[in-house]
Amino acid sequence: MDESTWSQRRVSTSGKTLQLPRALLSFTLVDLVWEVIKTNLNDSVRDAWPWRFTVLDTSTCAAVVALLTGIIVTRSQLSQTMRPALSWSGFKGHSRELADSSRTVTLINAGGGRSVVHSVTYRIRAAEPFAADAAILPGWLSRPQVITSLTALGLDPDEDYFLLHLGPGAAVPMTNTGREGLELLALGPRALERLTAFDIRVQVIDALGDVHERRLQCVRPLPQPRPSSRP
């Protein structure tokens, strides 16, 4: 799988703070071109329809274009300054929720702006031979769906795993230390034995209304051995 899939990316922008100014700028630029063309026409032609149609005069259009351009440039600079930087850590033990944790995953915001959870989904893959005995739901799952799949693998939420109920509106803490972040997941030895992949997809909204996404590869599939070239 492409490694860029696992890096943070912006999946949508706010219509109020970016798309609307861009639309207004496009309209004003068209109107400005219209007015410039009109100024180069003869008076007799300019007084005829449709050339006499006017929304804003040339000077007003130029002022509005300059204003909207400044707004868009400022907004672009703010988006870089206030962009959250979702970072995650996976380590053995040190779980606050599961006593016998072999894999603990935490999430932090190491950027300069706030991040509020928009959605969280999960994807799991069972190890052989457990995959044949359990009906694992495919694709990205909600929290109740992934718990159903984990139960089908014979895993107990009190002994084998902990999965944080992270819903929309929750804030991701701003810190640079992974162990001080949100504990999203903790897996015990039996859970690691029965899972070959556990991914979490987190989408957050920043202060400007943009949605950012980060995928966490909490359990990495074991690499397949390469076939030997020897006869």
Backbone as a ProteinNet text record, in pm:
[ID]
protein_1_A
[PRIMARY]
MDESTWSQRRVSTSGKTLQLPRALLSFTLVDLVWEVIKTNLNDSVRDAWPWRFTVLDTSTCAAVVALLTGIIVTRSQLSQTMRPALSWSGFKGHSRELADSSRTVTLINAGGGRSVVHSVTYRIRAAEPFAADAAILPGWLSRPQVITSLTALGLDPDEDYFLLHLGPGAAVPMTNTGREGLELLALGPRALERLTAFDIRVQVIDALGDVHERRLQCVRPLPQPRPSSRP
[TERTIARY]
83.3	0	87.4	38.9	114.8	136.3	262.3	293.9	226.5	197.7	132.8	-7	-66.3	-199.1	-198.6	-85	-77.6	-30.4	5.2	44.1	-80.4	-68.6	-182.9	-213.4	-341.6	-381.8	-510.7	-529.3	-652.5	-753.6	-869.1	-968.5	-1078.9	-1098	-1198.2	-1167.6	-1216.5	-1197.5	-1332.3	-1330.4	-1453.8	-1504.7	-1632.2	-1690.5	-1697.3	-1717.5	-1731.8	-1600.1	-1490.8	-1363.6	-1273.5	-1302.3	-1215.7	-1293.6	-1388.3	-1458.7	-1544	-1609	-1689.9	-1604.5	-1493.1	-1407.5	-1353.7	-1320.6	-1273.2	-1382.3	-1505.8	-1616	-1641.6	-1637.9	-1657.8	-1544.9	-1422.1	-1309	-1323.2	-1365.5	-1384	-1490.1	-1600.3	-1707.2	-1659	-1585	-1538.7	-1434.6	-1350.1	-1252.7	-1321.8	-1426.8	-1503	-1565.1	-1620.8	-1681.3	-1576.3	-1455.4	-1348	-1306.5	-1293	-1258.9	-1367.5	-1492.1	-1604.7	-1596.2	-1567.1	-1559.9	-1439.2	-1327.4	-1209.5	-1237.1	-1303.8	-1339.1	-1431.6	-1525.3	-1620.7	-1552.7	-1448	-1380.3	-1308.4	-1282.9	-1213.2	-1309.8	-1438.3	-1537.9	-1579.3	-1630.1	-1685.6	-1808	-1835.2	-1948.9	-2080.3	-2094.5	-2219.6	-2240.8	-2131	-2140.8	-2161.2	-2093.1	-2102.2	-2240.8	-2313.1	-2447.8	-2553.8	-2515.2	-2611.3	-2607.3	-2717.9	-2725.7	-2641.9	-2563.7	-2558.6	-2447.7	-2375.1	-2257.6	-2291.7	-2415	-2451	-2480.7	-2483.3	-2505.6	-2383.6	-2406.1	-2297.3	-2335.1	-2240.3	-2257.8	-2177.6	-2047.5	-1959.1	-1871.2	-1837.7	-1749.6	-1606.8	-1518.3	-1382.4	-1305.2	-1311.1	-1234	-1284.9	-1416	-1471.5	-1433.9	-1440.3	-1400.8	-1255.3	-1167.9	-1025.7	-1003.3	-1077	-1062.4	-1111.9	-1224.3	-1278.6	-1186.3	-1128	-1033.9	-913.1	-859.3	-745.1	-781.4	-902.1	-945.9	-963	-1030.4	-1053	-922.9	-832	-701.7	-626.6	-632.1	-567.6	-629.9	-763.2	-831.2	-788.5	-781	-744.8	-599.8	-509.8	-368.8	-353.9	-423.2	-417.3	-472.7	-581.9	-643	-547.2	-476.1	-380.4	-267.6	-220.2	-114.9	-163.7	-288.2	-344.8	-362.8	-398.7	-419.7	-290.2	-176.3	-48.4	-9.9	-38.2	-1.7	-88.3	-218.1	-312.7	-341.8	-264.7	-287.3	-250.5	-342.8	-305.6	-209.8	-127.8	-34.3	-64.3	-145.5	-183	-65.2	-28	82.5	39.3	90.6	51.8	173.8	159.4	267.5	212.2	291.3	256.6	370.2	342	448.2	392.3	480	440.7	412.7	300.4	266	222.9	227.9	195.7	51.6	-36.5	-177.1	-243.2	-326.1	-400.9	-532.2	-567.8	-697.5	-689.1	-580.1	-566.2	-439.2	-457.6	-344.4	-234.9	-271.2	-172.3	-168.8	-118.2	-117	16.1	6	124.6	140.5	37.2	41.3	-53	1.6	-77.7	-58.1	-166.8	-162.8	-224.8	-150.4	-200	-197	-281.6	-293.9	-274.8	-193.9	-172.4	-183.3	-194.2	-188.5	-63.6	36.8	163	171.7	60.2	59.8	27.8	8.3	-14.4	-159.1	-251.8	-393.2	-472.9	-593.9	-679.4	-727.1	-767.3	-825	-939.1	-1055.3	-1175.8	-1217.2	-1246.4	-1277.6	-1402.9	-1391.1	-1503.9	-1561.5	-1475	-1519.8	-1401.9	-1433	-1331.9	-1388.9	-1311.4	-1352.4	-1234.9	-1264.5	-1166.7	-1169.3	-1056.3	-1046.5	-954.8	-1002.2	-923.6	-912.7	-810.6	-790.8	-749.5	-817.7	-791.2	-678.7	-607	-498.6	-555.4	-483.4	-520.1	-478.2	-556.2	-679.1	-806.2	-793	-910.9	-1002.9	-947.6	-1028.2	-1134.6	-1104.7	-1201	-1316.1	-1295.1	-1398	-1479.2	-1437.3	-1507.1	-1549.8	-1669.5	-1721.9	-1677	-1564.4	-1510.4	-1570.8	-1628.5	-1689	-1579.4	-1595.6	-1492.6	-1502.9	-1395.1	-1395.8	-1383.6	-1410.2	-1401.7	-1527.8	-1509.4	-1619	-1637.3	-1759.6	-1786.4	-1739.9	-1742.3	-1697.4	-1784.2	-1918.6	-1998	-1969.9	-1945.4	-1917.6	-1784.7	-1682.6	-1552	-1555.2	-1633.2	-1647.1	-1716.6	-1816.4	-1882.5	-1783.1	-1696.9	-1596.2	-1495	-1453.1	-1358.1	-1420.9	-1550	-1620.1	-1627.9	-1646.4	-1650.5	-1517.5	-1409	-1277.2	-1251.7	-1351.5	-1336.5	-1258.6	-1255.1	-1178.6	-1270.3	-1222.5	-1299.2	-1252.2	-1346.5	-1304.9	-1241	-1266.4	-1208.5	-1070.5	-1041	-915.3	-820.7	-878.3	-795.4	-771	-859.3	-839.9	-916.8	-871.9	-943.9	-955.5	-1075.3	-1098.9	-1173.6	-1105.7	-1164.2	-1286	-1390.7	-1509.8	-1484.6	-1424.4	-1386.2	-1487.6	-1579.4	-1687.2	-1664.4	-1749.5	-1739.1	-1748.2	-1663.9	-1662.6	-1554.4	-1492.6	-1384.9	-1259.3	-1186.6	-1064.3	-943	-852.6	-726.7	-626.8	-570.4	-482.3	-357.1	-316.6	-195.6	-77.8	9.4	126.2	228.2	351	456.3	497.1	429.7	463.2	353.2	388.7	289.4	214.6	282.9	219.9	125.6	125.5	31.6	-90.3	-96.8	-207	-326.9	-422.1	-540.3	-502.8	-538	-515.8	-630.9	-603	-706.8	-729.2	-620.8	-629	-522.4	-561.6	-467.1	-503.4	-402.2	-423.6	-340.2	-402.9	-332.9	-269.1	-198.8	-130.2	-224.8	-342.5	-434.1	-489.5	-512.2	-560.8	-456.5	-329.4	-223.4	-205.4	-234.2	-222.9	-330.6	-446.9	-560.2	-581.4	-499.5	-512.7	-382.7	-393.8	-276	-277.5	-390	-398.5	-507.8	-477.7	-575.8	-545.4	-629.8	-610.5	-719	-681.5	-776	-766.1	-879	-884.4	-951.9	-873.6	-922.2	-933.4	-1049.4	-1070.3	-1101.4	-1030.4	-1049	-1075.7	-1138.8	-1167.7	-1080.3	-1013	-928.5	-1008	-939.9	-1007.4	-1070.1	-1023	-1076.9	-1188.2	-1216.4	-1322.7	-1276.3	-1145.1	-1092.6	-1089.2	-1109.5	-1107.8	-977.4	-904.7	-778.2	-794.9	-722.8	-733.9	-597	-593	-470.7	-509.5	-440	-463.8	-351.1	-390.2	-294.2	-286.5	-169.9	-148.6	-104.1	-201.8	-172.5	-110.9	-157.7	-99.7	-60.2	66.2	117.9	118.3	67.6	72.7	216.1	237.1	371.8	413.9	537.2	582.6	589.4	547.6	550.7	693.1	739.8	875.7	886.4	996.4	1018.6	1055.1	1003.7	1038.2	1186.4	1243.5	1386.7	1412.9	1520.6	1559.3	1644.8	1681.2	1765	1680.5	1733.7	1659.6	1636.8
-119	0	124.8	229.9	353.7	414	447.6	504.1	638.3	714	844	831.6	712.5	690.4	707.8	681.4	683.9	818.2	912.2	1044.6	1132.6	1238.3	1327.7	1402.9	1420.3	1493.8	1570.5	1679.3	1757.3	1701.6	1661.3	1596.8	1691.6	1804	1902.1	2036.2	2142.5	2278.3	2340.8	2438.5	2506.4	2595.3	2582	2664.3	2811.5	2840.2	2979.3	3055	2988.8	3059.9	3051	2961.3	2950.5	2944.1	2854	2834.5	2955.1	3016.5	3135.4	3252.2	3288.3	3394.9	3363.8	3237.2	3200.6	3220.4	3183.7	3201	3349.4	3429.9	3574.2	3635.9	3588.1	3639.8	3605.5	3484.6	3444.7	3531.5	3553.9	3637.2	3780.2	3834.5	3973.2	3986.8	3885.3	3889	3889.5	3809.7	3809.2	3946	4004.6	4136.9	4242	4229.3	4323.7	4314.5	4192.9	4174.7	4235	4215.3	4271.9	4424.1	4486.4	4632.7	4684.5	4612.4	4654.6	4648.2	4544.1	4532.7	4646.1	4679.8	4786.7	4921.6	4946	5075.3	5092.9	4983.9	4991.2	4990.6	4996.5	4999.6	5143	5162.8	5293.2	5322.8	5454.6	5493.8	5439.2	5437.1	5387.9	5240.3	5164.1	5020.3	4997.8	5075.9	5057.5	5089.7	5176.8	5212.6	5112.8	5016.5	4916.9	4793.5	4718.6	4593.8	4484.1	4398.8	4383.3	4462.3	4547.2	4614.4	4718.3	4763.4	4863.3	4798.1	4664.5	4594.5	4611.2	4652.1	4678.6	4627.3	4558.1	4517.1	4609	4616.7	4708	4778.3	4903.3	4974	4922.2	4968.1	4913.6	4936.5	5055.5	5085.2	5004.4	4990.6	4912.1	4765.2	4711.7	4572.5	4549.2	4639.5	4624.7	4625.4	4712.6	4718.2	4589.3	4536.2	4412.6	4294.7	4289.9	4183.3	4187.3	4305.4	4317.9	4274.2	4311.3	4274.4	4123.1	4061.6	3917.1	3838.5	3887.6	3821.4	3824.2	3937.8	3948.1	3854.7	3841.3	3750.6	3606.8	3566.1	3428	3399.2	3494.7	3474.8	3464.8	3553.8	3550.4	3419.5	3375	3249.1	3131.5	3132.8	3027.2	3025.3	3144.4	3151.2	3102	3138	3092.8	2941.5	2885.1	2740.6	2664.7	2722.4	2659.2	2677.2	2795.8	2824.5	2746.5	2737	2675.2	2529.5	2471.9	2333.5	2237	2149.1	2048.9	1946.3	1888.9	1783.8	1660.2	1571.8	1450.6	1353.1	1311.8	1218.1	1107	987.8	875.5	795	723.6	640.5	504	401.5	265.8	204.9	154.5	100.1	-13.2	-88.6	-200.8	-151.6	-200.5	-166	-22.4	25.6	163.3	202.4	103.2	134	173.1	277.4	319.4	242.5	165.2	98.5	-53.8	-109.8	-254.7	-297.8	-383.5	-420	-491	-590.3	-671.1	-628.2	-508.4	-454	-483.6	-547.3	-570.3	-465.1	-388	-283.3	-171.6	-52.5	63.1	174.1	231.7	334.2	462.9	573.5	703.8	803.1	904	1007.2	1144.3	1229.2	1365.5	1463.2	1591.2	1698.9	1780.4	1766.5	1837.4	1964.1	2007.1	2125.9	2252.5	2361.7	2491.1	2528.7	2446.3	2479.7	2366	2399.8	2300.6	2197.3	2081.4	1977.5	1911.6	1910.7	1852.3	1733.3	1623.2	1499.3	1516.8	1476.3	1475.6	1334.8	1235.5	1096.8	1003.7	883.4	779.6	647.9	579.1	448.1	351.1	222.7	119.2	12.9	-57.7	-168.3	-275.1	-399.3	-506.4	-624.2	-705.6	-828.6	-937.3	-1050.7	-1160.6	-1248.5	-1308.3	-1400.5	-1539.7	-1614.8	-1755.2	-1835.4	-1935.4	-1986.9	-1921.9	-1811	-1749.4	-1684	-1640.2	-1572.9	-1666.1	-1794.1	-1887.8	-1915.1	-1895.1	-1926.7	-1805.8	-1683.9	-1562	-1480.9	-1425.8	-1342.6	-1198.3	-1160.1	-1026.1	-934.7	-824.6	-730.4	-662.2	-648.2	-585.3	-433.2	-366.7	-221.3	-146.6	-16.4	69.8	55.1	38.2	5.1	112.3	120.9	204	130.8	198.7	134.4	14.2	22.9	-97.7	-212.4	-182	-288.9	-356.8	-279	-341.3	-421	-376.8	-454.7	-587.1	-584.8	-709.3	-804.7	-750.9	-834.3	-890	-808.2	-855.8	-962.5	-946.6	-1048.4	-1179.4	-1169	-1289.7	-1363.4	-1291.2	-1355	-1412.2	-1399.7	-1452.6	-1362.3	-1232	-1137.7	-1068	-1052.1	-991.2	-846.6	-748.3	-607.8	-576.5	-657.2	-631.5	-693.7	-798.4	-869.9	-861.1	-853.5	-864.9	-733.4	-636.7	-511.3	-397.5	-275.7	-153.9	-67.5	-16.9	68	192.6	307	431.8	470.1	511.3	564.1	712.4	738.7	874.3	924.4	1008.6	1054.3	1193.4	1239.1	1373.7	1480.6	1582.4	1691.8	1681.3	1563.8	1549.3	1619.8	1680.3	1752.5	1661.1	1667.9	1592.6	1680.4	1633.3	1717.7	1761.8	1885	1940.8	1913.3	1824	1787.3	1725.2	1715.3	1652.9	1516.9	1470.8	1343.4	1243.2	1132.6	1034.6	973.5	948.1	881.5	974.2	1103.6	1197.3	1221.5	1155.7	1177.6	1090.1	1090.3	1007	860.9	776.3	632.8	577.3	551.9	504.4	354.4	279.5	135	69	-40.4	-125.5	-269.9	-348.7	-488	-579	-684.9	-783.5	-889.5	-985	-1087.6	-1169.3	-1205.5	-1286	-1207.5	-1076.3	-993.4	-983.2	-966.4	-958.9	-1092.2	-1200.1	-1331.4	-1351.8	-1292.2	-1317.6	-1207.6	-1104.7	-994.9	-977.5	-959.6	-926.1	-780.2	-713.1	-571.7	-504.9	-385.1	-303.1	-157.7	-97.9	40.1	130.1	252.6	353.2	475	522	641.8	753.8	858.6	970.7	1094	1158.7	1285.3	1392.8	1506.4	1616.9	1746.2	1840.4	1972	2074.6	2160.7	2262.7	2391.1	2495.5	2619.9	2690.9	2662.9	2726.3	2644.9	2528.2	2444.7	2341.5	2330.6	2228.7	2093.2	1987.6	1851.9	1784	1732.5	1662.4	1516.5	1430.3	1286.1	1225.4	1134.2	1057.8	912.4	821.9	679.2	619.3	542.8	483.9	334.3	286.8	143.8	82.3	57	16.2	-122.9	-213	-346.3	-366	-390.1	-402.3	-549.4	-578.7	-716.6	-764.6	-890	-946.8	-958.7	-920.8	-931.8	-1077.3	-1098	-1232.7	-1267.9	-1389.3	-1427.5	-1436.2	-1388	-1392.8	-1534.7	-1576.2	-1710.5	-1719.2	-1832.1	-1851	-1866.6	-1802.3	-1811.9	-1935.6	-2006.4	-2125.2	-2241.5	-2325.3	-2441	-2541.8
0	0	0	-68.6	-78.7	59.3	91	221.3	243.7	134.8	150.1	206.9	195.3	250.7	401.8	464.8	610.7	665.1	579.2	626.4	638.8	717.1	735.7	606.2	577.1	458.4	486.6	413.7	426.8	327.8	376.2	291.2	246.3	315.1	271.8	335.5	271.3	321.6	352.4	440.1	479.1	366.7	334.5	229.3	267.3	395.8	439.5	435.2	471	484.8	362	267.8	150.9	20.1	10	-116.5	-154.2	-55.9	-84.6	-133	-65	-119.5	-258.8	-286	-419.7	-524.2	-490.9	-585.1	-611.4	-506.6	-523.5	-605.3	-583.5	-659.7	-807.8	-838.3	-977.9	-1045.1	-974.9	-1031.2	-1054.1	-957.2	-968.9	-1079.5	-1097.3	-1206.2	-1342.4	-1356.5	-1482.1	-1506.5	-1400.5	-1413.7	-1448.1	-1390	-1419.4	-1566.6	-1617.4	-1759.4	-1847.1	-1808.5	-1882.8	-1889.8	-1775.6	-1771.3	-1849.6	-1845.1	-1921.3	-2070.6	-2114.7	-2257	-2297.9	-2210.7	-2242.8	-2261.3	-2181.4	-2191.4	-2325	-2395.4	-2523.7	-2643.5	-2616.1	-2723	-2754.2	-2873	-2908.9	-2823.6	-2807.7	-2725.6	-2780	-2909.6	-2968.2	-2940.8	-2942	-2913.2	-2763.9	-2682.3	-2537.6	-2484	-2551.2	-2506.4	-2550.5	-2635.4	-2683.5	-2592.4	-2597.9	-2521.2	-2588.4	-2521.2	-2374.4	-2307.7	-2386	-2330.4	-2224.2	-2222.2	-2120.2	-1983.8	-1982.5	-1856.2	-1766.2	-1641.8	-1547.6	-1408.7	-1345.8	-1206.8	-1115.7	-1139.5	-1067.9	-1169.2	-1142.9	-1235.3	-1220.5	-1310.4	-1316	-1187.1	-1133.3	-1011.6	-892.2	-883.1	-772.1	-785.5	-908.4	-931.9	-893.5	-932.4	-900.3	-749.6	-677.8	-532.3	-466.4	-516.3	-459.4	-489	-609.7	-643.9	-550.3	-525.3	-434.8	-293.2	-248.7	-114	-100.6	-197.5	-190.8	-203.6	-287.3	-299.9	-166.9	-99.6	31.7	133.8	128.5	221.1	197	70.7	38	76.2	50.5	86.4	238.1	311.1	457.5	511.5	450.3	493.2	469.3	356.1	326.9	429.1	469	568.8	704.8	739.5	866.2	868.9	753.8	748.9	776.6	737.5	766.5	912.9	967.4	1105.6	1203.9	1174.3	1266.8	1232	1141.2	1099.3	1211.6	1250.6	1351.1	1292.8	1377.1	1335.5	1419.4	1363.2	1435.5	1436.8	1554.8	1570.1	1665.1	1641.7	1726	1765.7	1874.6	1926.6	1961.8	1936.8	1976.2	2054.8	2173.3	2258	2343.5	2403.8	2487.9	2628.8	2682.6	2820.2	2837	2963	3000.8	2965.4	2957.8	2934.4	3065.5	3059.7	3177.1	3191.1	3088.7	3087.4	3086	3035.7	3023.8	3095.8	3196.4	3282.3	3205	3124.6	3052.6	2906.3	2880.4	2743.9	2675.5	2559.6	2478.2	2369.9	2345	2243.1	2284.5	2310.9	2350.6	2248.4	2200.1	2096.2	2149.9	2139	2183.3	2067.7	2077	1973.3	2035.9	1968.9	2016.8	1899.9	1934.4	1836.7	1866	1780.6	1800.8	1717	1657.9	1573.7	1649.9	1574.4	1636.6	1654.7	1606.9	1617.4	1676.9	1717.7	1782.3	1681	1730.4	1645.7	1721.3	1659.3	1718.2	1632.6	1695.9	1624	1538.6	1412.9	1319.3	1305.8	1290.7	1283.7	1311.5	1356.3	1381.2	1329.4	1246.3	1195.9	1208.9	1195	1223.2	1113.2	1100.4	1005.4	1065.3	1064.4	1124.7	1028.1	1053.3	977.5	1075.1	1065.4	1157.9	1106	1200.4	1165.9	1139.8	1060.1	1039.9	1163.9	1209.3	1147	1198.6	1277.7	1340.1	1237	1123.8	1021.9	965.6	959.1	902	997.5	1126.5	1226.5	1269.6	1231.1	1274.3	1153	1160.1	1050.5	1074	1014.8	1030.9	924.9	968.6	874.1	793.5	661.3	577.5	579.5	532.9	515.7	647.9	640.3	758.6	841.9	972.2	1062.1	1168.5	1219	1335.9	1461.2	1574.5	1698.7	1735.7	1730.2	1760.8	1665.4	1539	1442.6	1469.9	1504.5	1529.6	1659.6	1756.8	1880.6	1850.8	1761.6	1720.7	1655.7	1571	1504.9	1604.1	1699.9	1800.8	1889.4	1920	1998.1	1921.7	1788	1704.8	1706.8	1736.5	1748.2	1887.1	1975.5	2110.8	2203.4	2175	2256.6	2356.1	2477.6	2585.3	2604.9	2608.4	2623.6	2758.6	2858.2	2990.4	3006.9	2929.7	2948.1	2828	2705.4	2584.6	2511.9	2526.9	2453.8	2521	2491.8	2528.8	2405	2375.8	2258.9	2304.7	2298.1	2345.3	2262.9	2331.4	2262.2	2233	2117.1	2077.6	1975.2	2020.1	1933.7	1879.1	1785.8	1728.6	1837.7	1824.1	1920.5	2026	2039.5	2137.3	2087.5	2178.2	2142	2157.8	2060.5	2069.9	2145.3	2255.1	2337.7	2262.8	2288.1	2227.9	2320.2	2278.2	2355.9	2262.1	2307.3	2227.2	2281.4	2385.2	2447.8	2420.7	2355.6	2316.6	2433.8	2543.4	2657	2732.6	2699.6	2761.6	2673.7	2557.6	2466	2497.3	2403.7	2417.4	2394.2	2486.6	2467.7	2383.9	2257.5	2166.2	2177.4	2194.8	2182.9	2269.7	2330.1	2401.7	2370.8	2335.1	2297.5	2385.1	2435.4	2514.2	2425.6	2484.7	2406.1	2317.8	2370.9	2290.3	2172.7	2190.8	2080.7	1970.3	2007.9	1907.5	1835.2	1905.1	1842.9	1736.2	1756	1666.8	1562.8	1564.7	1469	1391.2	1261.4	1180.9	1137.3	1152.1	1115.9	1197.9	1245.1	1315.4	1279.2	1197.1	1151.2	1209.1	1238.5	1286.1	1195	1147	1062.6	1141.5	1170.8	1250.3	1161.4	1163.4	1094	1196.5	1187.3	1281.1	1204.1	1272.8	1216.4	1287.1	1209.5	1270.2	1294.4	1340.4	1377	1257.9	1136.3	1016.4	951.4	1006.7	952.6	852.3	827	736.4	806.4	729.3	783.7	744.6	843.4	822.3	862.1	792	816.8	842.2	938.5	965.8	990.3	923.5	941.8	1025.8	1125.8	1218.7	1193.1	1162.7	1139.8	1272.3	1359.5	1496.6	1503.5	1420.3	1409.8	1264.9	1242.6	1106.5	1063.6	942.7	894.6	884.5	919.8	911.5	765.5	732.3	593.5	548.7	425.6	370.8	326.7	356.1	315.7	164.4	112.9	-31.1	-74.8	-188.6	-235.3	-269.3	-238.9	-263	-412.1	-457.2	-599.7	-628.6	-522.8	-542.7	-592.6	-677.5	-727.4	-615.5
[MASK]
+++++++++++++++++++++++++++++++++++++++++++++++++++++++++++++++++++++++++++++++++++++++++++++++++++++++++++++++++++++++++++++++++++++++++++++++++++++++++++++++++++++++++++++++++++++++++++++++++++++++++++++++++++++++++++++++++++++++

